[in-house]
Amino acid sequence: MSQKNKIAKNIQELRAEIKEAQLVGVTKYSPVEDVILAYEAGLYDFGENRTSDLKEKAEVFKTQELNKVRWHFIGHLQTNKVRELLQIPRLWAIHSVDSLRLLEELYKRENEFKGSEIKVFLQINTSHEEEKSGFETIDELYPAVDLMLSRKDSKFKLHGLMTMGPIRTEDFEADARKCFKALAHVQKTLAERYHLNDLKLSMGMSQDYSIAMEEGSDYVRIGSKIFK
């Protein structure tokens, strides 16, 4: 089977499995040629972990006028990379806003973004592992939500919450489910406090997306099951 047909088949099978959820193809380990094959198979949402790699792929897509693409930044974002990220064409969402400081830097650099809107997911470290960034507590999260809701005319729109399953665990499935349930609980708490009834959940990757789906994920970020 050709790489094109293999990628198309993988996308079709994943979509049938995740139903209403949004599939974001993670392109971290894939050449831009494979990403284009996925685009040609009808997948337009792609997630990248590094600003430099995203910039490179986005420029190829722009040159080839593949204008249905929606880029999602899903990796750890350093404040000194904000300007570079916001200049990337067809940037659609940032899933990894992990601190109030980063959020403030985004607002400071907002004019660098030439599009109409960027969807923002606030990242929560539900596993509380040191290797991960993210808001650690709900009380830590409130100032970021307050800031976003106060900036009604901003291009940055609070769209949802993001988390990752555990890295270090002796019971992967149970601990992943615990992380995803914790994010759903934060979603419910924010809905009650702020009357935010449409916050989306970005959770689940190739190894744990089926568990994330069971816990209510709206966006799953999958790489190897598409491209490998």
Secondary structure, 3 states (H helix, E strand, C coil): CCHHHHHHHHHHHHHHHHCCCEEEEECCCCCHHHHHHHHHCCCCEEEECCHHHHHHHHHHHHHCCCCCCEEEECCCCCHHHHHHHHCCCCEEEEEEECCHHHHHHHHHCHHHCCCCCEEEEEEECCCCCCCCCCECCHHHHHHHHHHHHHCCCCCEEEEEEECCCCCCCCCHHHHHHHHHHHHHHHHHHHHHHHCCCCCEEECCCCCCHHHHHHCCCCEEEECHHHHC
